[in-house]
Amino acid sequence: MSELHKFVFDGLPVRGILVRLTDPWTEMLRRRASNSQSGAYPLPVQNLLGELLAAAALMQSNIKFDGALVVQVHGDGPVKLLVAEVQPDLSMRATATVTGVIEVDATLSSMVNQSNRGRCAITLDPKNRFPGQQPYQGVVPLFGDRGEKLERLSAVLEHYMLQSEQLDTCMLLAANGQVAAGLLVQRLPVQGAGNLAGATRANEGDIGRDEDYKRIALLASTVQKDELLSLDTDTLLRRLFWQEPLTRFAREANGPVPRFVCSCSRDKVGAMIVGLGAPEADSIIAEQGQIEVGCEFCGLQYRFDPIDAAQLFRAPAQTPVASRNPQ
């Protein structure tokens, strides 16, 4: 089961979040792999997208915001775009656009930042916008302060969090074909509450100076990827912070649980086919034997054979009483 845990270090201005995504992540990979046109993601892209999804879940859980958090990486290499979207209820989806060959040992820069023009954008899109209100968006490059290419997605997002919240942040990410996981440790502001929308920038002079945070961040940075992916929460936290008293917050009885959700559906695809018109649909059927449409986001394919397509254009009054077997 997917899980997300929040905790604080007792008496210290440091908080943490641990997320481990299983079902939603494997469902995304299953849908992409089942797409006969695109096929499965290359392994380096798969792992990078999993890290992006885990990071988006951490960031959404770290703020009080009623709206979608979307993290996008715009690349200048064979991977043109990676997107992870997480709603306040932790429903999520992710996708990647690959246009070139991905080597088995591809790095972050070789995939999305070959010419140092790659960018990472974080968007907060309010659920109920006021008239004229625009989503908040922050953008950071995929290179450091000296122009050096960054090879860890976590380093890019740590830089963003420092710019946005003015708070020291340590983020560890890992992913494979079964799990996407992340650990976030962040220095709390003494006054106010930082947030991704930039409403508060408290204690800017304390950046990098809090010894408690630095100690805990150093401990967190010792975690290995296989530990982050495989160890249960109690074991992992105890192994990393065994000398640091911490309090974990219990999940509310009806609290959100990470899960996969995509807005595509067979009905929506059917409406799109109707919009094409019967002559165009008949032409596709005649040429290909069926109409096949893949969701551009999740990759799931919807297929309509000649009978399915004919029923789309049948007037409601003509719909047979006995429906076809849904399979």
NUDRENVO-269693 format. One record per residue: x, y, z of N, C-alpha, C, O in turn; residue in three letters. Coordinates in steps of 0.2 Angstrom, whole numbers, plus 5000, padded with zeros to 4 digits. Example, Ala and Ser with C-alpha at 12.3 -4.5 7.8 and 13.67 -1.06 7.14 Angstrom:
506649725039506249785039506649845039507149835042ala;506449895035506849955036506450005039506750065040ser;
//
This chain:
500449945000500050005000500450065000501050065003met;500250114996500650184997500550215003500050205007ser;501050255005500950285012501350355012501750365008glu;501150395017501450465017501450475025500850475028leu;501950495028502050505035502350575036502850595033his;502150615041502350675043502650665050502350635054lys;503150705051503450695058503850765059504050805055phe;503950775066504350835068504850805073504750755076val;505450845073505950825078505850865085505850925085phe;505750825090505450855096505950915099506550905100asp;505650975100506051035102506451065097506851115099gly;506451045091506951075086506451105080505951075079leu;506751155077506351185071506451145065506651175060pro;506351085065506451035059505850985058505650955063val;505650985052505050935051505250895045505750905042arg;504850835044505050795039504450755036503850755039gly;504450735030503950695027504250635023504750645020ile;503950575024504150515020503550495016503050485018leu;503750485009503150455005503450395001504050394999val;503050345001503150284997502550274992502050254995arg;502650274986502050264981502150194978502650184975leu;501650154978501650084975501050084970501250084964thr;500450074972499950064967499850114962499750104956asp;499850184964499750234959500350234954500250244948pro;500950214956501550214952501550164947501650164941trp;501350104950501350044945500750044940500850024935thr;500250074942499650084937499850134932499750124926glu;500250184933500450234928500950194923500850204917met;501450154926501850114922501450064917501650054912leu;500950034920500649984917500250014911500249984905arg;499950064912499550104907500050114901499850104895arg;500650144903501050164897501350104894501450104888arg;501550054897501749994894501249954890501449924885ala;500649964891500149934887499949974881499549944877ser;500250034880500050074874500550044868501150044869asn;500150024863500549984858500950034854501350014850ser;500750104854501150154850501750174854502250184851gln;501650194860502250224864502650164867503250174868ser;502350114870502750064874502950094880502850154882gly;503350054884503550074891504050124890504450134885ala;504150164896504650214896505350174897505450124900tyr;505850204893506550184895506650184902506450234906pro;507150144905507250134912507450204915507150224920leu;507950234912508150304915507550354916507550384920pro;507150354910506550394910506050374916505750414919val;505950314916505450284921505650304928505250334932gln;506350294930506550314936506550384938506350404943asn;506750424933506650504934505950524935505850564939leu;505450494931504750514932504550494939504150534942leu;504750434941504550414948504850464953504450474958gly;505450484952505650534957505250594957505150624962glu;505150614951504750684950504050674954503850724957leu;503750614953503050604956503150604964502750634967leu;503650574966503750564973503850634976503650654981ala;504250674972504450744975503750784975503650824979ala;503350784969502750814969502250804975501950844978ala;502250734977501850714983502150744989501750774993ala;502750754990503050784996502950854996502750885001leu;502950894990502850964990502150974991501951024995met;501650944989500950954990500750944997500350975000gln;501050895000500950875007501250925012501050925018ser;501750965009502051015014501751085014502051125018asn;501251095010500851155010500151145012499851095011ile;499851205014499151205015498851245009498851305008lys;498651205004498451234997497851194994497951134993phe;497351224993496751194990496751204982496451244979asp;497151154979497251164972497751114970498051074974gly;497851104963498351054961499051084961499151144960ala;499551044963500251064962500551024956500450964956leu;500851054951501051024945501851044945502051104945val;502250994944502950994943503150974936502950924934val;503451024932503651004925504351014924504651064927gln;504650974921505350984918505350984911505150944907val;505551044908505551054901506251044899506751084901his;506350994895507050974893507251004886506851014882gly;507951004885508251014879508650954876509050964871asp;508450894878508750834876508250794873507750814871gly;508350724873507850674870507250674874506750644872pro;507250694881506650694885506350774885506750814888val;505850784881505650854881505250874886505150934888lys;504850834890504450854895504250794900504150744898leu;504350814906504050774912503550814916503750864918leu;503050774918502550814922502250764927502150704926val;502250794933501850754939501350804942501550864943ala;500750784943500250824945499950784951499750734951glu;499850824957499550794963499050844966499150904967val;498450814967497950854970497950854977498350814980gln;497550904981497550904988497350834991497650824997pro;496950794988496750734991497250674989497150624990asp;497850694987498350654985498250604979498550554978leu;497750624975497650594969498150624964498350674964ser;498450574960499050594956499050564949498750514948met;499450594945499650564938500250594936500550644938arg;500550564931501250584928501350564921501050504919ala;501750594918501850574911502550604908502850654911thr;502850574903503450604900503350594893503050554890ala;503750644889503750644882504450634880504850674881thr;504550574876505250554874505250564867504850524863val;505750594864505750604857506450574854506550574848thr;506850554858507550534855507750464859507350434863gly;508350444857508650384860508850394867509250444868val;508750354872508950354879509450304880509250244880ile;510050324882510550274884510350234890510050274894glu;510550174891510450144897510750174904510450164909val;511250214903511650244908511450324908511850364910asp;510950344905510850414904510750454911510450424915ala;511050514911511050554917510450604916510150614911thr;510350644921509850694921510050744916509550764912leu;510650764915510850814910510750794903510550824899ser;510950724902510950704895510250694893510150694887ser;509750684898509050674895508750744895508350754890met;508850794899508450854899508850914899508550974899val;509450914899509850974900510550974896511050994899asn;510450954890511150944886511451004885512051014885gln;511051064883511351124882511251174887511351234887ser;511151154893511051194899510451244899510451294901asn;509951224895509351264894508751234897508151254896arg;508751174900508251144904507951184909508351224913gly;507351174911507051214916506551174920506251124917arg;506451184926505951154931505451204933505651254936cys;504851194932504251244934503851204939503551154938ala;503651244944503151214949502551264949502651324950ile;501951234948501351274947500851254952500751204954thr;500551314956500051304960499451324957499351384956leu;498951284956498351304952497751294957497551244958asp;497451354960496951354965496351314962496151324956pro;496051274966495451244964494851284962494551274957lys;494751344966494251394965494551454964494651494969asn;494751474958495051544957494551594958493951594956arg;494851654960494451714960494451744953494951724949phe;494051784951494051814944494651854943494951894947pro;495051834938495651864936496251834939496851854938gly;496151784944496651754947497051704943496751664939gln;497751714943498151664939498551614943498651634949gln;498651554941499051514945499751544946499951584943pro;499951524952500651544954501151494951501051434951tyr;501651524948502151474945502851504947503051564946gln;503351454949504051474950504451434945504251374944gly;504951454942505451424938506151424940506351484942val;506451374940507151374941507551334935507251284932val;508151354934508551314929508851244932508751234938pro;509051204928509351144930510151144931510451094930leu;510351204933511051214934511151254941510651284943phe;511751244944511851274950512051354950512051384944gly;512251374955512451444956513051464951513151524949asp;513451414950514051434946513951404938514451404934arg;513351394937513151364930513351294929513251274923gly;513451254934513651184933512951144933512451164936glu;512951094928512351054927512251014933512750984936lys;511651014935511450974941511250904939510850894934leu;511450854942511350784940510850744945510750684944glu;510550784950510050754954509450794954509450864955arg;508850774952508250804952508150834959507850894960leu;508350804964508250824971508650894972508350934976ser;509150904969509550964970509251024967509251074969ala;508951004961508551064957507951084962507851144963val;507551034965507051054969507251084976506851124978leu;507751064978508051094984508151174983508051214987glu;508451184977508551254975507951294975507951354977his;507451264972506851294971506451314978506251364979tyr;506551264982506251274989506551324993506251364996met;507251334992507551384995507351454993507351494997leu;507351454986507151524983506351534985506251594987gln;505951484985505251504986505051514993504751564995ser;505251464998505151475005505651505009505551525015glu;506251515006506851545010506951495016507151525021gln;506851435015506951385021507451325018507351305012leu;507951305022508351255020507951195020507551175024asp;508151155014507751095013508251035010508651055006thr;508150975013508550925010507950875008507550855011cys;508050845001507650804998508050744995508450754992met;507750684997508050624994507550584990506950574993leu;507650564984507250534980507450464977508050464976leu;507050424975507250354972506650324969506050334971ala;506750284964506150254960506450194957506950194954ala;505950144956506150084952505450064949504950104949asn;505350004946504749984943504149964948503649954945gly;504349964954503749954959503650004964503050014966gln;504150054965504050104971504350164968504850164965val;504050224970504350284970504250314977503750324980ala;504850334979504950354986505350424987505750444983ala;505150454992505550524994505550535001505050515005gly;506050575003506150595010506250665010506750685007leu;505950705014506050775014506150795021505750785026leu;506650835022506850865029506950945028507250965023val;506550985032506551055031506551095038506251075043gln;506951145037507051195043506351235044506151265039arg;506051235049505451275051505651345052506151355055leu;505151385050505251455052505151465059504651435061pro;505451515062505351525069504651565070504251565074val;504551615065503951655064503651645058503951635053gln;502951645058502651635051502651565049502851525052gly;502351555043502351495039502551505032502151535028ala;503051475030503251475023502851445019502451395021gly;502751465012502351425008502551435001502951484999asn;502351384996502651394989502451454986502751474981leu;501851484988501651544984502051604986501851654983ala;502451594991502951654992502651704997502851764997gly;502051685001501751735005502151755011502151815013ala;502651715013503051725019503751715017503951655015thr;504251755019504951745019505251755025505551805026arg;505151715030505351725037506051705038506251645035ala;506451745042507051715044507551705039507951655039asn;507551745034508051735028508751735030509151695027glu;508951775036509651775038509851705041510451695043gly;509351665043509551595046509651545041509851485043asp;509651555035509751505030510451475030510951515030ile;510551415031511151375032511451385038512051365039gly;511151415043511551425050511251385055511551375061arg;510651355055510351315060510751245061510751205056asp;511151235066511551175067511051115068511251065066glu;510551125071510051065072509851035065509850985064asp;509651085061509451065054510051035050509950985047tyr;510551065051511151045047511350965049511550925045lys;511250955056511450885058510950835056511150785053arg;510350855056509750805054509850795046509750745044ile;509950855043509950845035510550805033510550765029ala;511150805037511650765036511550695037511750645033leu;511150675042510950605044510450585038510550525036leu;509950625036509550605031509850585024509750545021ala;510450625023510750615017511150555016511450535011ser;511250515022511550455022511150395019511350345018thr;510450405018510050355016510250335009510450375005val;510250265008510350235002509750224998509150215001gln;509750224991509150224987508750154989508150154989lys;509150104989508750034991508450034997507950004998asp;508750075002508450085009507750125008507250105011glu;507750175004507250215004506650185000506050195001leu;506850134996506350094992506050034995505450014994leu;506450005000506249945003506049945010505649895012ser;506449985014506349985021505650005024505350055021leu;505349975029504750005031504850065035505450085037asp;504350105036504450175039504750175046505250215047thr;504550135050504850125057505650115057506050145060asp;505750065053506450045052506950095049507450115051thr;506650125044507050185040507150245045507750265045leu;506650265048506750325053507150305058507550345061leu;507150245061507550225067508250225065508750245068arg;508350195059509050185056509350255055509950265056arg;509050305052509250365051509350415057509850445058leu;508850415061508850465066508750435073508350455078phe;509150375075509050345081509250385087508950365092trp;509650435086509750475092509350535093509450575097gln;508950545088508450605088507750595089507450555086glu;507550615095506850605097506350635092506450695090pro;505950605089505450635084504750605085504650555088leu;504250645083503550625084503250625077503250665073thr;502950565076502550555069501850575071501550555076arg;501550605066500850625066500450565063500550535058phe;499950545067499450495065499050515059498850575059ala;498950475054498550495048497750495051497550445054arg;497450545049496750545050496350485048496550465042glu;495850465051495450405049495250415042495250365038ala;494950465040494750475033495250525029495050555024asn;495850525031496350565028496550545021496350485019gly;496850585017496950565010497550515009497950505013pro;497450465004497950415003498150424996497750434991val;498750414994499050424988498650374983498650314984pro;498450404977498150354972498150384965498250444965arg;498150344960498150364953497450384951496950354952phe;497450444948496850464945497050504938497450544938val;496650484933496750524926496050544924495550504925cys;496050604921495350624919495050594913494550614911ser;495450554910495250524903494750474905494650444910cys;494250464900493750404901493550384894493650424889ser;493250324894492950304887492350354885492350364879arg;491950374889491450424887491750484884491450514879asp;492250514887492550574884492850564877492850604872lys;493150504876493450484870492950474865492950494859val;492350444867491750434863491550494860491350504854gly;491450544865491250614863491650644858491450684853ala;492350634858492750664854492650634847492750664842met;492550564847492450534840491850554837491750574831ile;491250564841490650594838490850664835490550684830val;491250704839491450774836491750764829491750814825gly;492150714828492450704821491850694816492050714810leu;491350664818490750654813490750584810491350554810gly;490250564808490150494806490550474800490850424800ala;490550524795491050504789491750494790492050444788pro;492050534795492750524797492850464801493350424800glu;492350454805492450384809492350324805492750274805ala;491950324800491850274795492450264791492650204790asp;492850314789493450314785493950284789494350244787ser;494050294796494550264800494450194801494850154800ile;493750174802493550104803493750064796494050014797ile;493650094790493750064784494450054783494750004780ala;494850104785495650094784495950054789496450014788glu;495750054796496150024801495749964804496049924808gln;495049964803494649904806494449924813493949894815gly;494649984816494450004822494650074823495150094820gln;494350104828494650174830495050164837494750144842ile;495650184837496050174843496350244845496650284841glu;496150264851496350334854496750324860496550284865val;497350344861497750344867497750414871497750464868gly;497650404878497650464882498350494881498850454883cys;498450554880499050584879499450594886500050604886glu;499050594891499350604898499550534901500150524902phe;499050484902499250424905499450364900499750314902cys;499250374894499450324889498950274888499050224883gly;498450264892497950214891497550224884497350274882leu;497450164881497150164874496450144875496250094878gln;496050174871495350154870495150134863495350174858tyr;494850074862494750054856494050044855493650024859arg;493850064849493150064847493050024840493350044835phe;492749964840492649924834492049954830491749994832asp;491949924824491449954820490749954824490350004823pro;490549904828489949904832489949964837489450004838ile;490549964841490550024846490550084842490150134845asp;490850094837490850164833490150184831489850234831ala;489750124828489050144826488650164831488150204830ala;488750134837488250144843488350224845487950254848gln;488950244844489150314846488650364843488450414845leu;488550344836488150394832487350374832486950404828phe;487150324836486450304836486050354840486350364846arg;485550374838485150414842484850384848484750324848ala;484850414854484650384860483950344860483950294863pro;483550364856482850324855482950264852482550214852ala;483550254848483650194844484150144848484250094845gln;484350164854484850124857484450054859483950064862thr;484750004858484449934859484349924867484749954871pro;483849894869483749884876484249844879484549854884val;484449784875485049744878485649774875485849774869ala;486149794880486749824878487249764877487149714879ser;487749784873488249734871488749714877488749754882arg;488949664877489449634882490049694883490349704877asn;490149724889490649774889491349754887491849794886pro;491449684887492149664885492149654877492649624875gln;
//
